[in-house]
Amino acid sequence: MSQLLSFETLYRDHASRVFRYALALCGDEARARDIVSETFLRAWAAPTPLRVETVRAYLCAIARNLYLAELRNTRRLVPIQAAGEVVALTEEADNLAERRQLREAVGKLPEGLRSALSLVVWEELSLAEAAQVLGISVSAMKMRVARAKLELAKQIKQRESWR
């Protein structure tokens, strides 16, 4: 039997995760806060009660759709700052230079790869949940995450060869 969520619990438990994901998408704290606000407004107005089992994927899907709608409406692509705060919190980077390198590399990924990587690595969604957010198959999600990791490795290796 699935459990229903109150809005207060929903916001308290998930607002910071949705913010991190929105920041990873847009690279701007103010825009990320706007996306979070709109995400929770839409969740609150949802026609059916939200379920604990699917709420993380549902909220991430709303946030991503809002971000993509904003891109479509503005008709311009803005450079991504690679969600510096999100990447900086990861433990994969041992020093500031590696963190900066990783932030820059993530920022150069196409949106689809960046979203897949953010959902699986930083938001810790399962491949199935992340695939649901992006509206793709689990196989396609696996491929996107693998391609994102390969692209990051390639970019970092290229940078190291320039030194």
ROVO-329262 format. One record per residue: residue number from 1; residue in three letters; y, x, z of N, C-alpha, C, O in turn. Coordinates in steps of 0.05 Angstrom, whole numbers, plus 5000, padded with zeros to 4 digits. Layout:
[site NUM; "ALA"; [Y; X; Z]; [Y; X; Z]; [Y; X; Z]; [Y; X; Z]]
...
This chain:
[site 1; "MET"; [4976; 5017; 5000]; [5000; 5000; 5000]; [5025; 5018; 5000]; [5026; 5037; 5016]]
[site 2; "SER"; [5044; 5012; 4983]; [5068; 5028; 4981]; [5088; 5020; 5002]; [5089; 4997; 5011]]
[site 3; "GLN"; [5105; 5038; 5009]; [5125; 5034; 5030]; [5152; 5030; 5017]; [5159; 5044; 4997]]
[site 4; "LEU"; [5168; 5012; 5027]; [5195; 5007; 5016]; [5215; 5024; 5032]; [5210; 5031; 5054]]
[site 5; "LEU"; [5238; 5030; 5019]; [5258; 5047; 5031]; [5284; 5032; 5036]; [5292; 5015; 5020]]
[site 6; "SER"; [5297; 5038; 5059]; [5324; 5027; 5063]; [5343; 5046; 5048]; [5337; 5069; 5043]]
[site 7; "PHE"; [5367; 5036; 5041]; [5386; 5052; 5027]; [5395; 5076; 5044]; [5397; 5098; 5033]]
[site 8; "GLU"; [5399; 5072; 5069]; [5407; 5094; 5087]; [5386; 5116; 5087]; [5393; 5140; 5085]]
[site 9; "THR"; [5361; 5109; 5089]; [5340; 5129; 5089]; [5338; 5143; 5062]; [5335; 5167; 5060]]
[site 10; "LEU"; [5341; 5127; 5041]; [5340; 5138; 5014]; [5362; 5159; 5011]; [5356; 5181; 5001]]
[site 11; "TYR"; [5386; 5153; 5018]; [5408; 5172; 5015]; [5405; 5196; 5032]; [5408; 5219; 5023]]
[site 12; "ARG"; [5398; 5192; 5057]; [5395; 5215; 5076]; [5373; 5234; 5067]; [5376; 5258; 5068]]
[site 13; "ASP"; [5351; 5223; 5057]; [5328; 5240; 5050]; [5331; 5253; 5022]; [5317; 5273; 5017]]
[site 14; "HIS"; [5347; 5242; 5004]; [5347; 5251; 4977]; [5373; 5260; 4965]; [5374; 5271; 4943]]
[site 15; "ALA"; [5395; 5255; 4978]; [5422; 5262; 4967]; [5425; 5291; 4961]; [5435; 5299; 4939]]
[site 16; "SER"; [5416; 5308; 4978]; [5419; 5337; 4974]; [5402; 5347; 4950]; [5411; 5364; 4935]]
[site 17; "ARG"; [5378; 5335; 4947]; [5361; 5343; 4924]; [5373; 5333; 4898]; [5373; 5348; 4878]]
[site 18; "VAL"; [5383; 5309; 4898]; [5396; 5299; 4873]; [5420; 5315; 4866]; [5426; 5321; 4843]]
[site 19; "PHE"; [5435; 5323; 4887]; [5459; 5340; 4882]; [5451; 5367; 4870]; [5463; 5376; 4850]]
[site 20; "ARG"; [5430; 5380; 4881]; [5421; 5405; 4870]; [5412; 5402; 4841]; [5418; 5419; 4824]]
[site 21; "TYR"; [5398; 5381; 4835]; [5389; 5376; 4808]; [5413; 5371; 4789]; [5414; 5382; 4767]]
[site 22; "ALA"; [5432; 5354; 4797]; [5455; 5349; 4781]; [5471; 5374; 4777]; [5482; 5379; 4755]]
[site 23; "LEU"; [5473; 5391; 4797]; [5487; 5416; 4794]; [5473; 5435; 4774]; [5486; 5449; 4759]]
[site 24; "ALA"; [5447; 5434; 4775]; [5431; 5450; 4756]; [5436; 5440; 4727]; [5436; 5456; 4708]]
[site 25; "LEU"; [5440; 5415; 4724]; [5445; 5404; 4697]; [5473; 5410; 4687]; [5476; 5419; 4665]]
[site 26; "CYS"; [5493; 5405; 4704]; [5521; 5407; 4694]; [5535; 5432; 4702]; [5555; 5439; 4688]]
[site 27; "GLY"; [5527; 5445; 4723]; [5540; 5470; 4731]; [5567; 5467; 4744]; [5581; 5487; 4747]]
[site 28; "ASP"; [5575; 5443; 4751]; [5601; 5438; 4763]; [5598; 5420; 4787]; [5587; 5398; 4785]]
[site 29; "GLU"; [5607; 5430; 4810]; [5603; 5415; 4835]; [5616; 5387; 4835]; [5604; 5368; 4844]]
[site 30; "ALA"; [5640; 5385; 4824]; [5653; 5359; 4824]; [5638; 5339; 4807]; [5634; 5316; 4814]]
[site 31; "ARG"; [5630; 5348; 4783]; [5614; 5330; 4765]; [5588; 5323; 4778]; [5579; 5301; 4776]]
[site 32; "ALA"; [5575; 5343; 4791]; [5550; 5337; 4805]; [5553; 5316; 4826]; [5536; 5299; 4829]]
[site 33; "ARG"; [5575; 5318; 4842]; [5580; 5297; 4862]; [5583; 5270; 4850]; [5574; 5250; 4861]]
[site 34; "ASP"; [5597; 5269; 4827]; [5601; 5243; 4813]; [5574; 5232; 4804]; [5569; 5208; 4806]]
[site 35; "ILE"; [5557; 5249; 4793]; [5530; 5241; 4784]; [5514; 5230; 4808]; [5500; 5210; 4805]]
[site 36; "VAL"; [5516; 5244; 4831]; [5501; 5235; 4855]; [5511; 5207; 4863]; [5495; 5190; 4869]]
[site 37; "SER"; [5537; 5204; 4864]; [5548; 5178; 4872]; [5538; 5156; 4854]; [5529; 5135; 4864]]
[site 38; "GLU"; [5540; 5160; 4828]; [5531; 5140; 4809]; [5501; 5135; 4810]; [5492; 5113; 4807]]
[site 39; "THR"; [5486; 5157; 4815]; [5457; 5154; 4817]; [5450; 5135; 4840]; [5433; 5117; 4837]]
[site 40; "PHE"; [5462; 5139; 4863]; [5455; 5123; 4886]; [5466; 5094; 4884]; [5454; 5075; 4894]]
[site 41; "LEU"; [5488; 5091; 4870]; [5498; 5064; 4864]; [5478; 5049; 4847]; [5472; 5026; 4852]]
[site 42; "ARG"; [5468; 5062; 4827]; [5448; 5049; 4809]; [5422; 5044; 4824]; [5409; 5023; 4820]]
[site 43; "ALA"; [5414; 5062; 4841]; [5390; 5058; 4857]; [5393; 5034; 4876]; [5375; 5018; 4879]]
[site 44; "TRP"; [5416; 5032; 4888]; [5422; 5010; 4906]; [5422; 4983; 4892]; [5413; 4963; 4903]]
[site 45; "ALA"; [5431; 4984; 4867]; [5432; 4959; 4851]; [5407; 4954; 4835]; [5406; 4935; 4819]]
[site 46; "ALA"; [5387; 4969; 4840]; [5361; 4966; 4825]; [5350; 4938; 4829]; [5352; 4927; 4851]]
[site 47; "PRO"; [5339; 4926; 4808]; [5329; 4899; 4811]; [5304; 4896; 4828]; [5298; 4874; 4838]]
[site 48; "THR"; [5290; 4917; 4832]; [5266; 4916; 4848]; [5268; 4937; 4870]; [5282; 4957; 4867]]
[site 49; "PRO"; [5254; 4932; 4893]; [5255; 4952; 4915]; [5244; 4979; 4907]; [5225; 4980; 4891]]
[site 50; "LEU"; [5255; 5000; 4917]; [5246; 5027; 4911]; [5222; 5034; 4928]; [5220; 5025; 4951]]
[site 51; "ARG"; [5204; 5048; 4917]; [5179; 5056; 4930]; [5180; 5086; 4937]; [5189; 5102; 4921]]
[site 52; "VAL"; [5170; 5093; 4961]; [5170; 5120; 4970]; [5156; 5138; 4950]; [5164; 5161; 4945]]
[site 53; "GLU"; [5134; 5129; 4939]; [5117; 5145; 4922]; [5131; 5155; 4896]; [5124; 5176; 4886]]
[site 54; "THR"; [5150; 5140; 4887]; [5162; 5146; 4861]; [5192; 5151; 4862]; [5205; 5155; 4842]]
[site 55; "VAL"; [5204; 5151; 4886]; [5233; 5151; 4888]; [5245; 5177; 4879]; [5267; 5177; 4866]]
[site 56; "ARG"; [5233; 5200; 4884]; [5245; 5226; 4875]; [5247; 5227; 4845]; [5268; 5234; 4834]]
[site 57; "ALA"; [5226; 5220; 4832]; [5226; 5221; 4802]; [5246; 5200; 4792]; [5261; 5206; 4772]]
[site 58; "TYR"; [5248; 5177; 4804]; [5266; 5156; 4796]; [5295; 5165; 4798]; [5311; 5161; 4780]]
[site 59; "LEU"; [5302; 5177; 4821]; [5329; 5187; 4825]; [5337; 5209; 4805]; [5359; 5210; 4795]]
[site 60; "CYS"; [5318; 5227; 4801]; [5323; 5249; 4782]; [5326; 5238; 4753]; [5343; 5248; 4738]]
[site 61; "ALA"; [5311; 5218; 4746]; [5314; 5206; 4720]; [5341; 5193; 4717]; [5354; 5195; 4696]]
[site 62; "ILE"; [5350; 5179; 4737]; [5377; 5167; 4736]; [5398; 5189; 4733]; [5416; 5186; 4715]]
[site 63; "ALA"; [5397; 5210; 4749]; [5416; 5231; 4748]; [5417; 5244; 4720]; [5438; 5249; 4709]]
[site 64; "ARG"; [5393; 5250; 4709]; [5392; 5262; 4683]; [5403; 5244; 4661]; [5418; 5253; 4644]]
[site 65; "ASN"; [5397; 5218; 4663]; [5407; 5199; 4643]; [5437; 5197; 4645]; [5451; 5195; 4624]]
[site 66; "LEU"; [5448; 5198; 4669]; [5477; 5197; 4672]; [5490; 5222; 4660]; [5511; 5221; 4646]]
[site 67; "TYR"; [5478; 5245; 4665]; [5488; 5270; 4654]; [5487; 5270; 4623]; [5507; 5277; 4610]]
[site 68; "LEU"; [5465; 5261; 4612]; [5463; 5260; 4583]; [5482; 5239; 4571]; [5493; 5244; 4549]]
[site 69; "ALA"; [5486; 5217; 4584]; [5505; 5197; 4575]; [5533; 5208; 4575]; [5549; 5203; 4557]]
[site 70; "GLU"; [5539; 5224; 4595]; [5566; 5237; 4597]; [5569; 5256; 4573]; [5591; 5257; 4561]]
[site 71; "LEU"; [5548; 5271; 4567]; [5550; 5289; 4544]; [5555; 5274; 4518]; [5571; 5282; 4502]]
[site 72; "ARG"; [5540; 5252; 4515]; [5542; 5236; 4491]; [5570; 5224; 4489]; [5583; 5224; 4467]]
[site 73; "ASN"; [5581; 5215; 4511]; [5607; 5201; 4511]; [5630; 5220; 4506]; [5649; 5213; 4493]]
[site 74; "THR"; [5628; 5244; 4516]; [5649; 5263; 4513]; [5647; 5278; 4486]; [5667; 5289; 4477]]
[site 75; "ARG"; [5624; 5277; 4474]; [5619; 5289; 4447]; [5625; 5319; 4447]; [5633; 5330; 4427]]
[site 76; "ARG"; [5622; 5332; 4470]; [5626; 5360; 4471]; [5606; 5372; 4491]; [5599; 5360; 4511]]
[site 77; "LEU"; [5597; 5395; 4485]; [5579; 5410; 4502]; [5595; 5430; 4518]; [5610; 5446; 4506]]
[site 78; "VAL"; [5592; 5429; 4544]; [5607; 5448; 4561]; [5588; 5470; 4569]; [5564; 5465; 4573]]
[site 79; "PRO"; [5597; 5495; 4571]; [5580; 5516; 4580]; [5569; 5511; 4608]; [5584; 5503; 4625]]
[site 80; "ILE"; [5544; 5517; 4612]; [5531; 5513; 4638]; [5534; 5538; 4654]; [5530; 5560; 4644]]
[site 81; "GLN"; [5542; 5535; 4678]; [5545; 5559; 4696]; [5519; 5566; 4708]; [5518; 5583; 4727]]
[site 82; "ALA"; [5497; 5555; 4699]; [5470; 5562; 4708]; [5465; 5553; 4737]; [5447; 5564; 4750]]
[site 83; "ALA"; [5480; 5534; 4746]; [5476; 5523; 4773]; [5474; 5545; 4793]; [5453; 5548; 4807]]
[site 84; "GLY"; [5494; 5562; 4794]; [5493; 5586; 4811]; [5483; 5582; 4839]; [5467; 5597; 4848]]
[site 85; "GLU"; [5493; 5561; 4852]; [5484; 5557; 4880]; [5455; 5550; 4881]; [5441; 5559; 4900]]
[site 86; "VAL"; [5444; 5536; 4862]; [5416; 5529; 4862]; [5399; 5554; 4859]; [5380; 5558; 4874]]
[site 87; "VAL"; [5405; 5569; 4838]; [5390; 5593; 4833]; [5392; 5613; 4856]; [5373; 5626; 4863]]
[site 88; "ALA"; [5416; 5616; 4867]; [5421; 5635; 4888]; [5404; 5629; 4913]; [5398; 5647; 4928]]
[site 89; "LEU"; [5396; 5605; 4916]; [5380; 5598; 4939]; [5350; 5605; 4936]; [5335; 5604; 4955]]
[site 90; "THR"; [5342; 5610; 4911]; [5314; 5616; 4907]; [5308; 5644; 4918]; [5325; 5662; 4919]]
[site 91; "GLU"; [5283; 5647; 4926]; [5275; 5672; 4938]; [5264; 5691; 4917]; [5256; 5714; 4924]]
[site 92; "GLU"; [5262; 5683; 4891]; [5252; 5701; 4871]; [5270; 5725; 4866]; [5261; 5747; 4859]]
[site 93; "ALA"; [5296; 5721; 4870]; [5315; 5743; 4865]; [5320; 5758; 4891]; [5329; 5746; 4911]]
[site 94; "ASP"; [5315; 5784; 4891]; [5317; 5800; 4915]; [5345; 5810; 4920]; [5352; 5815; 4943]]
[site 95; "ASN"; [5362; 5813; 4900]; [5388; 5823; 4905]; [5408; 5808; 4887]; [5401; 5792; 4870]]
[site 96; "LEU"; [5434; 5813; 4892]; [5455; 5798; 4878]; [5455; 5802; 4848]; [5460; 5783; 4833]]
[site 97; "ALA"; [5449; 5826; 4839]; [5448; 5831; 4810]; [5426; 5815; 4797]; [5430; 5804; 4775]]
[site 98; "GLU"; [5403; 5814; 4809]; [5381; 5798; 4798]; [5388; 5768; 4799]; [5381; 5754; 4780]]
[site 99; "ARG"; [5401; 5759; 4820]; [5409; 5731; 4821]; [5428; 5724; 4799]; [5426; 5703; 4786]]
[site 100; "ARG"; [5448; 5742; 4795]; [5468; 5737; 4774]; [5454; 5736; 4746]; [5460; 5719; 4730]]
[site 101; "GLN"; [5436; 5755; 4742]; [5421; 5756; 4717]; [5405; 5730; 4713]; [5405; 5719; 4691]]
[site 102; "LEU"; [5392; 5721; 4734]; [5376; 5696; 4732]; [5394; 5672; 4726]; [5387; 5655; 4710]]
[site 103; "ARG"; [5417; 5670; 4740]; [5435; 5648; 4736]; [5444; 5647; 4706]; [5445; 5626; 4694]]
[site 104; "GLU"; [5452; 5671; 4696]; [5461; 5672; 4668]; [5439; 5664; 4649]; [5444; 5650; 4629]]
[site 105; "ALA"; [5414; 5673; 4654]; [5392; 5667; 4636]; [5386; 5637; 4637]; [5381; 5625; 4616]]
[site 106; "VAL"; [5386; 5625; 4660]; [5380; 5596; 4662]; [5402; 5581; 4648]; [5396; 5561; 4635]]
[site 107; "GLY"; [5426; 5589; 4650]; [5449; 5576; 4637]; [5447; 5576; 4607]; [5458; 5559; 4593]]
[site 108; "LYS"; [5432; 5595; 4595]; [5429; 5597; 4566]; [5406; 5581; 4555]; [5402; 5578; 4531]]
[site 109; "LEU"; [5389; 5570; 4573]; [5367; 5554; 4565]; [5376; 5527; 4553]; [5396; 5517; 4562]]
[site 110; "PRO"; [5363; 5517; 4532]; [5369; 5490; 4522]; [5365; 5470; 4545]; [5349; 5474; 4563]]
[site 111; "GLU"; [5380; 5448; 4543]; [5379; 5428; 4565]; [5351; 5419; 4572]; [5345; 5416; 4595]]
[site 112; "GLY"; [5335; 5414; 4552]; [5308; 5404; 4557]; [5291; 5424; 4574]; [5276; 5416; 4592]]
[site 113; "LEU"; [5293; 5449; 4567]; [5279; 5470; 4582]; [5291; 5473; 4610]; [5276; 5477; 4630]]
[site 114; "ARG"; [5317; 5473; 4611]; [5331; 5476; 4637]; [5324; 5453; 4656]; [5319; 5457; 4680]]
[site 115; "SER"; [5323; 5429; 4645]; [5316; 5405; 4662]; [5287; 5407; 4671]; [5281; 5403; 4695]]
[site 116; "ALA"; [5269; 5415; 4653]; [5241; 5417; 4661]; [5237; 5438; 4683]; [5224; 5433; 4703]]
[site 117; "LEU"; [5249; 5461; 4679]; [5247; 5482; 4699]; [5259; 5473; 4726]; [5248; 5478; 4747]]
[site 118; "SER"; [5283; 5461; 4725]; [5296; 5452; 4750]; [5279; 5432; 4765]; [5277; 5434; 4790]]
[site 119; "LEU"; [5268; 5413; 4751]; [5252; 5392; 4764]; [5227; 5403; 4777]; [5220; 5396; 4800]]
[site 120; "VAL"; [5213; 5421; 4764]; [5188; 5432; 4774]; [5192; 5454; 4795]; [5179; 5454; 4815]]
[site 121; "VAL"; [5211; 5472; 4789]; [5214; 5495; 4807]; [5232; 5489; 4831]; [5224; 5493; 4854]]
[site 122; "TRP"; [5256; 5478; 4826]; [5275; 5474; 4848]; [5272; 5447; 4861]; [5275; 5445; 4886]]
[site 123; "GLU"; [5266; 5426; 4846]; [5263; 5400; 4859]; [5234; 5395; 4867]; [5228; 5375; 4881]]
[site 124; "GLU"; [5216; 5413; 4860]; [5188; 5412; 4869]; [5174; 5386; 4862]; [5157; 5376; 4877]]
[site 125; "LEU"; [5181; 5374; 4839]; [5167; 5351; 4830]; [5141; 5360; 4817]; [5139; 5382; 4806]]
[site 126; "SER"; [5120; 5344; 4818]; [5096; 5351; 4804]; [5101; 5349; 4774]; [5121; 5338; 4765]]
[site 127; "LEU"; [5083; 5361; 4759]; [5086; 5360; 4729]; [5087; 5331; 4720]; [5102; 5324; 4702]]
[site 128; "ALA"; [5071; 5314; 4732]; [5070; 5286; 4724]; [5096; 5272; 4730]; [5107; 5257; 4714]]
[site 129; "GLU"; [5107; 5277; 4754]; [5133; 5265; 4762]; [5155; 5275; 4744]; [5172; 5259; 4734]]
[site 130; "ALA"; [5156; 5301; 4739]; [5177; 5312; 4722]; [5175; 5301; 4693]; [5195; 5296; 4681]]
[site 131; "ALA"; [5150; 5299; 4684]; [5146; 5288; 4657]; [5157; 5259; 4655]; [5168; 5251; 4635]]
[site 132; "GLN"; [5152; 5244; 4676]; [5162; 5217; 4677]; [5193; 5216; 4676]; [5204; 5199; 4662]]
[site 133; "VAL"; [5206; 5234; 4691]; [5235; 5236; 4691]; [5245; 5241; 4663]; [5264; 5228; 4654]]
[site 134; "LEU"; [5233; 5260; 4649]; [5242; 5267; 4622]; [5231; 5249; 4600]; [5239; 5251; 4577]]
[site 135; "GLY"; [5213; 5231; 4607]; [5202; 5213; 4587]; [5184; 5227; 4567]; [5183; 5220; 4544]]
[site 136; "ILE"; [5169; 5247; 4577]; [5150; 5261; 4559]; [5123; 5262; 4572]; [5119; 5254; 4595]]
[site 137; "SER"; [5103; 5272; 4557]; [5076; 5274; 4568]; [5074; 5297; 4587]; [5091; 5315; 4587]]
[site 138; "VAL"; [5053; 5297; 4603]; [5048; 5320; 4622]; [5043; 5345; 4606]; [5053; 5367; 4614]]
[site 139; "SER"; [5029; 5343; 4584]; [5025; 5367; 4567]; [5051; 5378; 4556]; [5055; 5402; 4556]]
[site 140; "ALA"; [5068; 5361; 4547]; [5094; 5370; 4538]; [5111; 5383; 4560]; [5125; 5402; 4556]]
[site 141; "MET"; [5108; 5372; 4585]; [5122; 5383; 4608]; [5112; 5411; 4614]; [5127; 5429; 4618]]
[site 142; "LYS"; [5085; 5414; 4613]; [5074; 5441; 4618]; [5085; 5461; 4597]; [5092; 5483; 4604]]
[site 143; "MET"; [5086; 5452; 4572]; [5096; 5469; 4551]; [5125; 5476; 4555]; [5133; 5499; 4551]]
[site 144; "ARG"; [5141; 5457; 4563]; [5170; 5463; 4568]; [5174; 5482; 4591]; [5190; 5501; 4588]]
[site 145; "VAL"; [5159; 5479; 4612]; [5162; 5497; 4635]; [5153; 5525; 4627]; [5166; 5545; 4633]]
[site 146; "ALA"; [5131; 5527; 4613]; [5121; 5553; 4604]; [5142; 5566; 4584]; [5147; 5590; 4587]]
[site 147; "ARG"; [5153; 5550; 4566]; [5172; 5561; 4547]; [5198; 5570; 4562]; [5209; 5590; 4555]]
[site 148; "ALA"; [5206; 5555; 4582]; [5229; 5562; 4598]; [5225; 5589; 4612]; [5242; 5606; 4612]]
[site 149; "LYS"; [5201; 5592; 4624]; [5195; 5617; 4638]; [5194; 5640; 4618]; [5204; 5662; 4624]]
[site 150; "LEU"; [5182; 5636; 4595]; [5180; 5657; 4575]; [5208; 5665; 4565]; [5214; 5688; 4562]]
[site 151; "GLU"; [5225; 5645; 4560]; [5252; 5650; 4551]; [5268; 5665; 4572]; [5283; 5683; 4566]]
[site 152; "LEU"; [5264; 5658; 4597]; [5278; 5672; 4619]; [5269; 5701; 4620]; [5286; 5719; 4622]]
[site 153; "ALA"; [5243; 5706; 4618]; [5232; 5733; 4619]; [5243; 5749; 4595]; [5250; 5772; 4598]]
[site 154; "LYS"; [5244; 5737; 4572]; [5254; 5750; 4548]; [5283; 5758; 4551]; [5291; 5780; 4544]]
[site 155; "GLN"; [5299; 5739; 4561]; [5328; 5745; 4564]; [5332; 5767; 4584]; [5349; 5785; 4580]]
[site 156; "ILE"; [5318; 5767; 4606]; [5321; 5787; 4627]; [5311; 5814; 4616]; [5324; 5835; 4621]]
[site 157; "LYS"; [5290; 5814; 4601]; [5280; 5839; 4590]; [5300; 5851; 4570]; [5304; 5875; 4569]]
[site 158; "GLN"; [5312; 5834; 4554]; [5333; 5843; 4535]; [5356; 5855; 4549]; [5367; 5876; 4541]]
[site 159; "ARG"; [5365; 5843; 4571]; [5387; 5854; 4587]; [5380; 5881; 4598]; [5397; 5899; 4598]]
[site 160; "GLU"; [5356; 5884; 4608]; [5347; 5909; 4619]; [5347; 5931; 4598]; [5352; 5954; 4604]]
[site 161; "SER"; [5340; 5924; 4573]; [5339; 5944; 4552]; [5367; 5953; 4543]; [5370; 5974; 4532]]
[site 162; "TRP"; [5387; 5937; 4549]; [5415; 5944; 4543]; [5426; 5966; 4561]; [5445; 5979; 4555]]
[site 163; "ARG"; [5413; 5969; 4584]; [5424; 5987; 4604]; [5418; 6016; 4597]; [5426; 6034; 4612]]
